[in-house]
Structure formats: structure tokens, C-alpha cells
Amino acid sequence: MKYINADAILPEELLKEIQRHIPGGLVYIPKPKDAHKKWGENSGSRIVVNKRNEHIRRLFAAGVSMDELTEKFFLSIDSIKKIVYSKR
């Protein structure tokens, strides 16, 4: 993250108000809450993983063993357990 001099970007009135509260200090301005996206939301990876996990749950409910699921999806037994026993 790069620092930007506030007097170069903020209106004078706003700058004076900020200086009243924090004279000469550094201020971090976070992004809006709705600007942050979770892992995989931009690329679509989250959707792919959710569909795969739902498929694994359906197969397990249909009687496919965890060992078979580990081989079919190339996941560890612990990963399969987390998927099938998670609340969804």
C-alpha cells in the first residue's frame, strides 16, 4: 500500500476537520465492507468447489464409501470427512 499526501486528494474543509482530530498522524482508510470478496468469488473457483462438495455429499448419501471418494476426487480422507459431515 502506498501513502498519499492528504492535501493532494482531500478537499480543504475535510482535511482541516481531520487535522483537528489527528494533527500530523497517519490514518488508514479501509475499503467499504461490500468491496471485500471472499476467496474464489472473482474467479468462480468458489462455485466449482461448492458444486464438487455437493456432488461428494450426494455420492456419500447414496452409499459410496469414503475410500472410493478419496480416489475419485483425489482428496485426503480427512478432507472427505470434513465435506460429508459439514452442515450444509
MOPAC internal coordinates of N, CA, C and O (Angstrom, degrees):
PM7 1SCF
backbone

  N    0.0000 0     0.00 0     0.00 0    0    0    0
  C    1.4397 1     0.00 0     0.00 0    1    0    0
  C    1.5201 1   108.45 1     0.00 0    2    1    0
  O    1.2310 1   121.10 1   -42.52 1    3    2    1
  N    1.3006 1   115.50 1   137.48 1    3    2    1
  C    1.4537 1   121.86 1  -176.68 1    5    3    2
  C    1.5289 1   109.65 1  -103.77 1    6    5    3
  O    1.2310 1   120.40 1   -40.62 1    7    6    5
  N    1.3159 1   116.84 1   139.38 1    7    6    5
  C    1.4605 1   121.31 1   177.12 1    9    7    6
  C    1.5176 1   109.41 1   -81.39 1   10    9    7
  O    1.2310 1   121.22 1   -39.71 1   11   10    9
  N    1.3243 1   115.28 1   140.29 1   11   10    9
  C    1.4626 1   121.80 1   178.23 1   13   11   10
  C    1.5218 1   107.25 1  -124.36 1   14   13   11
  O    1.2310 1   120.63 1   -45.23 1   15   14   13
  N    1.3126 1   116.41 1   134.77 1   15   14   13
  C    1.4512 1   120.65 1   178.49 1   17   15   14
  C    1.5259 1   108.38 1   -68.11 1   18   17   15
  O    1.2310 1   120.49 1   -54.59 1   19   18   17
  N    1.3369 1   116.66 1   125.41 1   19   18   17
  C    1.4564 1   121.80 1  -174.71 1   21   19   18
  C    1.5221 1   112.45 1   -62.22 1   22   21   19
  O    1.2310 1   119.87 1   145.93 1   23   22   21
  N    1.3203 1   117.86 1   -34.07 1   23   22   21
  C    1.4640 1   118.24 1  -178.26 1   25   23   22
  C    1.5278 1   112.44 1   -70.32 1   26   25   23
  O    1.2310 1   120.66 1   167.17 1   27   26   25
  N    1.3030 1   116.35 1   -12.83 1   27   26   25
  C    1.4616 1   119.98 1   177.22 1   29   27   26
  C    1.5301 1   112.20 1   -83.82 1   30   29   27
  O    1.2310 1   120.11 1   160.09 1   31   30   29
  N    1.3477 1   117.39 1   -19.91 1   31   30   29
  C    1.4670 1   118.01 1  -174.57 1   33   31   30
  C    1.5308 1   114.59 1  -125.29 1   34   33   31
  O    1.2310 1   119.63 1   157.68 1   35   34   33
  N    1.3359 1   118.31 1   -22.32 1   35   34   33
  C    1.4639 1   120.58 1  -175.69 1   37   35   34
  C    1.5204 1   111.44 1   -96.28 1   38   37   35
  O    1.2310 1   120.41 1   -33.13 1   39   38   37
  N    1.3244 1   116.83 1   146.87 1   39   38   37
  C    1.4626 1   119.43 1   173.45 1   41   39   38
  C    1.5284 1   110.15 1   -62.18 1   42   41   39
  O    1.2310 1   120.59 1   -28.99 1   43   42   41
  N    1.3191 1   116.48 1   151.01 1   43   42   41
  C    1.4619 1   121.65 1  -174.19 1   45   43   42
  C    1.5287 1   112.41 1   -58.00 1   46   45   43
  O    1.2310 1   120.00 1   138.92 1   47   46   45
  N    1.3359 1   117.60 1   -41.08 1   47   46   45
  C    1.4656 1   120.77 1  -178.81 1   49   47   46
  C    1.5355 1   110.73 1   -63.48 1   50   49   47
  O    1.2310 1   120.54 1   136.78 1   51   50   49
  N    1.3148 1   116.56 1   -43.22 1   51   50   49
  C    1.4658 1   120.79 1   179.92 1   53   51   50
  C    1.5235 1   110.43 1   -66.55 1   54   53   51
  O    1.2310 1   120.25 1   138.70 1   55   54   53
  N    1.3137 1   117.13 1   -41.30 1   55   54   53
  C    1.4606 1   121.26 1   178.57 1   57   55   54
  C    1.5273 1   111.02 1   -60.80 1   58   57   55
  O    1.2310 1   120.26 1   136.15 1   59   58   57
  N    1.3317 1   117.11 1   -43.85 1   59   58   57
  C    1.4741 1   120.42 1   179.04 1   61   59   58
  C    1.5240 1   111.32 1   -63.62 1   62   61   59
  O    1.2310 1   120.30 1   140.94 1   63   62   61
  N    1.3195 1   117.04 1   -39.06 1   63   62   61
  C    1.4625 1   120.84 1   179.06 1   65   63   62
  C    1.5272 1   110.56 1   -65.16 1   66   65   63
  O    1.2310 1   120.08 1   137.60 1   67   66   65
  N    1.3070 1   117.46 1   -42.40 1   67   66   65
  C    1.4722 1   121.22 1   178.08 1   69   67   66
  C    1.5219 1   109.93 1   -65.42 1   70   69   67
  O    1.2310 1   120.04 1   138.91 1   71   70   69
  N    1.3334 1   117.53 1   -41.09 1   71   70   69
  C    1.4612 1   121.33 1   179.45 1   73   71   70
  C    1.5293 1   111.98 1   -63.37 1   74   73   71
  O    1.2310 1   120.27 1   150.88 1   75   74   73
  N    1.3298 1   117.10 1   -29.12 1   75   74   73
  C    1.4656 1   119.87 1   175.68 1   77   75   74
  C    1.5235 1   111.42 1   -63.01 1   78   77   75
  O    1.2310 1   120.64 1   143.16 1   79   78   77
  N    1.3368 1   116.39 1   -36.84 1   79   78   77
  C    1.4682 1   121.38 1  -177.02 1   81   79   78
  C    1.5303 1   112.69 1   -87.71 1   82   81   79
  O    1.2310 1   120.76 1   143.51 1   83   82   81
  N    1.3181 1   116.16 1   -36.49 1   83   82   81
  C    1.4713 1   120.66 1  -176.39 1   85   83   82
  C    1.5221 1   108.64 1  -138.15 1   86   85   83
  O    1.2310 1   119.60 1  -101.80 1   87   86   85
  N    1.3090 1   118.36 1    78.20 1   87   86   85
  C    1.4648 1   119.56 1  -179.30 1   89   87   86
  C    1.5320 1   111.41 1   -70.75 1   90   89   87
  O    1.2310 1   120.87 1   -62.82 1   91   90   89
  N    1.2960 1   115.95 1   117.18 1   91   90   89
  C    1.4636 1   120.88 1   176.41 1   93   91   90
  C    1.5138 1   114.65 1    74.20 1   94   93   91
  O    1.2310 1   119.31 1  -172.74 1   95   94   93
  N    1.3277 1   118.92 1     7.26 1   95   94   93
  C    1.4642 1   121.77 1  -178.50 1   97   95   94
  C    1.5219 1   111.99 1   -89.97 1   98   97   95
  O    1.2310 1   121.46 1    -7.67 1   99   98   97
  N    1.3050 1   114.81 1   172.33 1   99   98   97
  C    1.4581 1   121.10 1   175.84 1  101   99   98
  C    1.5186 1   109.20 1   -99.12 1  102  101   99
  O    1.2310 1   121.02 1   -41.27 1  103  102  101
  N    1.3226 1   115.66 1   138.73 1  103  102  101
  C    1.4528 1   121.40 1  -178.91 1  105  103  102
  C    1.5214 1   108.30 1  -125.04 1  106  105  103
  O    1.2310 1   120.84 1   -50.02 1  107  106  105
  N    1.3335 1   115.99 1   129.98 1  107  106  105
  C    1.4597 1   121.02 1   173.77 1  109  107  106
  C    1.5187 1   107.87 1   -96.64 1  110  109  107
  O    1.2310 1   120.20 1   -51.52 1  111  110  109
  N    1.3153 1   117.22 1   128.48 1  111  110  109
  C    1.4576 1   121.32 1   178.62 1  113  111  110
  C    1.5299 1   106.83 1  -111.00 1  114  113  111
  O    1.2310 1   120.23 1   -72.31 1  115  114  113
  N    1.3363 1   117.17 1   107.69 1  115  114  113
  C    1.4616 1   120.03 1  -177.57 1  117  115  114
  C    1.5282 1   112.04 1   -74.69 1  118  117  115
  O    1.2310 1   121.30 1   -18.91 1  119  118  117
  N    1.3160 1   115.12 1   161.09 1  119  118  117
  C    1.4553 1   120.59 1   173.88 1  121  119  118
  C    1.5245 1   108.52 1   -68.54 1  122  121  119
  O    1.2310 1   120.33 1   -23.26 1  123  122  121
  N    1.3170 1   116.98 1   156.74 1  123  122  121
  C    1.4641 1   118.66 1   174.39 1  125  123  122
  C    1.5254 1   110.55 1   -61.66 1  126  125  123
  O    1.2310 1   120.88 1   -28.62 1  127  126  125
  N    1.3259 1   115.92 1   151.38 1  127  126  125
  C    1.4698 1   120.60 1  -177.01 1  129  127  126
  C    1.5283 1   111.86 1   -56.22 1  130  129  127
  O    1.2310 1   119.86 1   141.94 1  131  130  129
  N    1.3142 1   117.88 1   -38.06 1  131  130  129
  C    1.4580 1   120.55 1  -177.27 1  133  131  130
  C    1.5350 1   113.02 1   -77.12 1  134  133  131
  O    1.2310 1   119.83 1   173.44 1  135  134  133
  N    1.3380 1   117.93 1    -6.56 1  135  134  133
  C    1.4617 1   120.76 1   179.93 1  137  135  134
  C    1.5236 1   111.90 1   -82.25 1  138  137  135
  O    1.2310 1   120.10 1   160.20 1  139  138  137
  N    1.3292 1   117.42 1   -19.80 1  139  138  137
  C    1.4565 1   120.75 1  -178.50 1  141  139  138
  C    1.5276 1   109.98 1   -85.33 1  142  141  139
  O    1.2310 1   120.60 1   -52.34 1  143  142  141
  N    1.3129 1   116.45 1   127.66 1  143  142  141
  C    1.4600 1   120.91 1   177.67 1  145  143  142
  C    1.5111 1   109.15 1  -111.41 1  146  145  143
  O    1.2310 1   121.16 1   -30.21 1  147  146  145
  N    1.3070 1   115.39 1   149.79 1  147  146  145
  C    1.4572 1   120.85 1   179.66 1  149  147  146
  C    1.5161 1   110.19 1   -77.17 1  150  149  147
  O    1.2310 1   121.40 1   -11.03 1  151  150  149
  N    1.3317 1   114.93 1   168.97 1  151  150  149
  C    1.4544 1   121.70 1  -178.94 1  153  151  150
  C    1.5197 1   110.03 1   -55.24 1  154  153  151
  O    1.2310 1   120.65 1   -47.82 1  155  154  153
  N    1.3243 1   116.36 1   132.18 1  155  154  153
  C    1.4557 1   122.54 1   172.54 1  157  155  154
  C    1.5104 1   115.89 1    82.07 1  158  157  155
  O    1.2310 1   119.36 1   177.49 1  159  158  157
  N    1.3222 1   118.82 1    -2.51 1  159  158  157
  C    1.4604 1   119.91 1  -178.04 1  161  159  158
  C    1.5289 1   112.21 1   -73.06 1  162  161  159
  O    1.2310 1   119.94 1   145.63 1  163  162  161
  N    1.3178 1   117.73 1   -34.37 1  163  162  161
  C    1.4650 1   119.89 1   179.49 1  165  163  162
  C    1.5260 1   111.70 1   -73.73 1  166  165  163
  O    1.2310 1   120.28 1   138.38 1  167  166  165
  N    1.3087 1   117.08 1   -41.62 1  167  166  165
  C    1.4586 1   121.23 1  -174.34 1  169  167  166
  C    1.5139 1   113.58 1   -87.10 1  170  169  167
  O    1.2310 1   120.17 1   163.09 1  171  170  169
  N    1.3328 1   117.29 1   -16.91 1  171  170  169
  C    1.4629 1   120.32 1  -176.57 1  173  171  170
  C    1.5116 1   113.11 1    90.52 1  174  173  171
  O    1.2310 1   120.20 1  -178.81 1  175  174  173
  N    1.3274 1   117.22 1     1.19 1  175  174  173
  C    1.4622 1   121.07 1  -179.42 1  177  175  174
  C    1.5245 1   111.63 1   -63.09 1  178  177  175
  O    1.2310 1   120.41 1   144.52 1  179  178  177
  N    1.3212 1   116.83 1   -35.48 1  179  178  177
  C    1.4641 1   121.09 1  -179.50 1  181  179  178
  C    1.5300 1   110.32 1   -60.24 1  182  181  179
  O    1.2310 1   120.07 1   138.29 1  183  182  181
  N    1.3268 1   117.47 1   -41.71 1  183  182  181
  C    1.4646 1   121.61 1   179.61 1  185  183  182
  C    1.5191 1   110.49 1   -64.39 1  186  185  183
  O    1.2310 1   120.44 1   136.80 1  187  186  185
  N    1.3288 1   116.76 1   -43.20 1  187  186  185
  C    1.4620 1   121.36 1   179.90 1  189  187  186
  C    1.5254 1   110.85 1   -61.97 1  190  189  187
  O    1.2310 1   120.34 1   134.73 1  191  190  189
  N    1.3342 1   116.96 1   -45.27 1  191  190  189
  C    1.4662 1   121.42 1  -179.32 1  193  191  190
  C    1.5315 1   110.45 1   -65.85 1  194  193  191
  O    1.2310 1   120.11 1   138.79 1  195  194  193
  N    1.3255 1   117.40 1   -41.21 1  195  194  193
  C    1.4634 1   119.97 1   178.72 1  197  195  194
  C    1.5289 1   111.67 1   -63.41 1  198  197  195
  O    1.2310 1   120.06 1   139.55 1  199  198  197
  N    1.3268 1   117.49 1   -40.45 1  199  198  197
  C    1.4677 1   120.83 1   177.76 1  201  199  198
  C    1.5252 1   110.55 1   -65.23 1  202  201  199
  O    1.2310 1   120.48 1   137.70 1  203  202  201
  N    1.3417 1   116.68 1   -42.30 1  203  202  201
  C    1.4657 1   120.27 1   178.08 1  205  203  202
  C    1.5208 1   110.60 1   -61.35 1  206  205  203
  O    1.2310 1   120.39 1   134.91 1  207  206  205
  N    1.3292 1   116.85 1   -45.09 1  207  206  205
  C    1.4610 1   120.41 1  -178.93 1  209  207  206
  C    1.5191 1   111.52 1   -64.31 1  210  209  207
  O    1.2310 1   120.12 1   141.14 1  211  210  209
  N    1.3095 1   117.38 1   -38.86 1  211  210  209
  C    1.4677 1   120.55 1   177.70 1  213  211  210
  C    1.5309 1   110.12 1   -65.27 1  214  213  211
  O    1.2310 1   120.52 1   141.13 1  215  214  213
  N    1.3063 1   116.62 1   -38.87 1  215  214  213
  C    1.4761 1   121.17 1   177.20 1  217  215  214
  C    1.5344 1   110.14 1   -62.96 1  218  217  215
  O    1.2310 1   120.76 1   137.52 1  219  218  217
  N    1.3277 1   116.16 1   -42.48 1  219  218  217
  C    1.4682 1   120.73 1   178.38 1  221  219  218
  C    1.5297 1   109.56 1   -61.73 1  222  221  219
  O    1.2310 1   119.98 1   136.47 1  223  222  221
  N    1.3232 1   117.65 1   -43.53 1  223  222  221
  C    1.4802 1   120.75 1   179.21 1  225  223  222
  C    1.5277 1   111.64 1   -61.62 1  226  225  223
  O    1.2310 1   120.86 1   137.61 1  227  226  225
  N    1.3330 1   115.96 1   -42.39 1  227  226  225
  C    1.4763 1   119.38 1   179.51 1  229  227  226
  C    1.5251 1   111.16 1   -64.24 1  230  229  227
  O    1.2310 1   120.54 1   136.91 1  231  230  229
  N    1.3251 1   116.58 1   -43.09 1  231  230  229
  C    1.4638 1   119.98 1   179.01 1  233  231  230
  C    1.5306 1   110.91 1   -62.88 1  234  233  231
  O    1.2310 1   120.58 1   137.22 1  235  234  233
  N    1.3269 1   116.50 1   -42.78 1  235  234  233
  C    1.4529 1   120.51 1   179.76 1  237  235  234
  C    1.5312 1   110.66 1   -63.84 1  238  237  235
  O    1.2310 1   120.39 1   138.69 1  239  238  237
  N    1.3231 1   116.85 1   -41.31 1  239  238  237
  C    1.4662 1   121.17 1   178.11 1  241  239  238
  C    1.5215 1   111.33 1   -65.25 1  242  241  239
  O    1.2310 1   120.63 1   152.63 1  243  242  241
  N    1.3401 1   116.39 1   -27.37 1  243  242  241
  C    1.4686 1   121.07 1   179.16 1  245  243  242
  C    1.5206 1   112.38 1   -83.05 1  246  245  243
  O    1.2310 1   120.34 1   176.93 1  247  246  245
  N    1.3374 1   116.96 1    -3.07 1  247  246  245
  C    1.4564 1   119.60 1   175.22 1  249  247  246
  C    1.5109 1   116.50 1   108.40 1  250  249  247
  O    1.2310 1   119.83 1  -176.57 1  251  250  249
  N    1.3259 1   117.93 1     3.43 1  251  250  249
  C    1.4627 1   120.22 1   177.98 1  253  251  250
  C    1.5287 1   107.59 1   -72.52 1  254  253  251
  O    1.2310 1   120.68 1   -46.00 1  255  254  253
  N    1.3257 1   116.30 1   134.00 1  255  254  253
  C    1.4669 1   120.51 1  -176.79 1  257  255  254
  C    1.5264 1   111.28 1   -73.85 1  258  257  255
  O    1.2310 1   121.46 1   -20.38 1  259  258  257
  N    1.3301 1   114.82 1   159.62 1  259  258  257
  C    1.4671 1   119.63 1   178.17 1  261  259  258
  C    1.5193 1   111.58 1   -63.73 1  262  261  259
  O    1.2310 1   120.46 1   143.89 1  263  262  261
  N    1.3272 1   116.72 1   -36.11 1  263  262  261
  C    1.4711 1   119.94 1   178.02 1  265  263  262
  C    1.5213 1   110.81 1   -61.66 1  266  265  263
  O    1.2310 1   120.59 1   138.39 1  267  266  265
  N    1.3273 1   116.48 1   -41.61 1  267  266  265
  C    1.4681 1   119.61 1   178.47 1  269  267  266
  C    1.5319 1   110.91 1   -66.23 1  270  269  267
  O    1.2310 1   120.83 1   141.94 1  271  270  269
  N    1.3194 1   116.02 1   -38.06 1  271  270  269
  C    1.4706 1   119.47 1   179.17 1  273  271  270
  C    1.5261 1   111.51 1   -66.62 1  274  273  271
  O    1.2310 1   120.25 1   142.36 1  275  274  273
  N    1.3397 1   117.13 1   -37.64 1  275  274  273
  C    1.4708 1   119.33 1   178.48 1  277  275  274
  C    1.5248 1   110.83 1   -62.52 1  278  277  275
  O    1.2310 1   120.77 1   140.74 1  279  278  277
  N    1.3246 1   116.13 1   -39.26 1  279  278  277
  C    1.4702 1   119.59 1   179.65 1  281  279  278
  C    1.5199 1   111.73 1   -72.61 1  282  281  279
  O    1.2310 1   120.35 1   139.81 1  283  282  281
  N    1.3227 1   116.95 1   -40.19 1  283  282  281
  C    1.4641 1   120.67 1  -177.18 1  285  283  282
  C    1.5369 1   112.03 1   -68.40 1  286  285  283
  O    1.2310 1   120.14 1   140.68 1  287  286  285
  N    1.3341 1   117.34 1   -39.32 1  287  286  285
  C    1.4584 1   121.03 1  -174.25 1  289  287  286
  C    1.5320 1   113.58 1  -105.79 1  290  289  287
  O    1.2310 1   120.12 1  -178.63 1  291  290  289
  N    1.3195 1   117.37 1     1.37 1  291  290  289
  C    1.4691 1   122.41 1   178.02 1  293  291  290
  C    1.5292 1   111.98 1    56.71 1  294  293  291
  O    1.2310 1   121.15 1  -135.96 1  295  294  293
  N    1.3313 1   115.41 1    44.04 1  295  294  293
  C    1.4567 1   121.97 1   177.88 1  297  295  294
  C    1.5194 1   109.03 1  -120.05 1  298  297  295
  O    1.2310 1   120.81 1   -21.55 1  299  298  297
  N    1.3276 1   116.06 1   158.45 1  299  298  297
  C    1.4647 1   120.08 1   177.80 1  301  299  298
  C    1.5255 1   109.18 1   -73.93 1  302  301  299
  O    1.2310 1   121.11 1   -18.88 1  303  302  301
  N    1.3170 1   115.48 1   161.12 1  303  302  301
  C    1.4614 1   120.78 1   178.58 1  305  303  302
  C    1.5269 1   110.01 1   -61.36 1  306  305  303
  O    1.2310 1   119.96 1   143.91 1  307  306  305
  N    1.3414 1   117.69 1   -36.09 1  307  306  305
  C    1.4645 1   121.18 1   178.14 1  309  307  306
  C    1.5325 1   111.44 1   -64.53 1  310  309  307
  O    1.2310 1   120.42 1   140.41 1  311  310  309
  N    1.3239 1   116.81 1   -39.59 1  311  310  309
  C    1.4636 1   120.27 1   178.12 1  313  311  310
  C    1.5272 1   110.73 1   -65.24 1  314  313  311
  O    1.2310 1   120.67 1   137.71 1  315  314  313
  N    1.3133 1   116.32 1   -42.29 1  315  314  313
  C    1.4677 1   120.20 1   178.39 1  317  315  314
  C    1.5217 1   110.35 1   -62.43 1  318  317  315
  O    1.2310 1   120.52 1   137.11 1  319  318  317
  N    1.3434 1   116.61 1   -42.89 1  319  318  317
  C    1.4695 1   120.23 1   178.85 1  321  319  318
  C    1.5348 1   110.73 1   -60.23 1  322  321  319
  O    1.2310 1   120.43 1   135.78 1  323  322  321
  N    1.3295 1   116.79 1   -44.22 1  323  322  321
  C    1.4587 1   120.36 1  -179.78 1  325  323  322
  C    1.5351 1   110.59 1   -60.80 1  326  325  323
  O    1.2310 1   120.62 1   141.52 1  327  326  325
  N    1.3033 1   116.42 1   -38.48 1  327  326  325
  C    1.4686 1   120.76 1  -178.44 1  329  327  326
  C    1.5196 1   110.93 1   -70.46 1  330  329  327
  O    1.2310 1   119.97 1   129.68 1  331  330  329
  N    1.3300 1   117.66 1   -50.32 1  331  330  329
  C    1.4679 1   119.89 1  -174.11 1  333  331  330
  C    1.5234 1   113.06 1   -73.69 1  334  333  331
  O    1.2310 1   119.79 1   153.26 1  335  334  333
  N    1.3246 1   118.00 1   -26.74 1  335  334  333
  C    1.4581 1   120.25 1  -178.67 1  337  335  334
  C    1.5262 1   113.72 1   -98.50 1  338  337  335
  O    1.2310 1   120.50 1  -179.61 1  339  338  337
  N    1.3346 1   116.64 1     0.39 1  339  338  337
  C    1.4635 1   118.67 1   178.95 1  341  339  338
  C    1.5247 1   109.86 1   -75.49 1  342  341  339
  O    1.2310 1   120.98 1   -26.38 1  343  342  341
  N    1.3162 1   115.74 1   153.62 1  343  342  341
  C    1.4685 1   120.67 1   178.95 1  345  343  342
  C    1.5073 1   107.98 1   -84.75 1  346  345  343
  O    1.2310 1   120.99 1   -62.93 1  347  346  345
  N    1.3048 1   115.71 1   117.07 1  347  346  345
  C    1.4737 1   120.65 1   179.13 1  349  347  346
  C    1.4670 1   109.90 1  -138.51 1  350  349  347
  O    1.2310 1   120.10 1   180.00 1  351  350  349

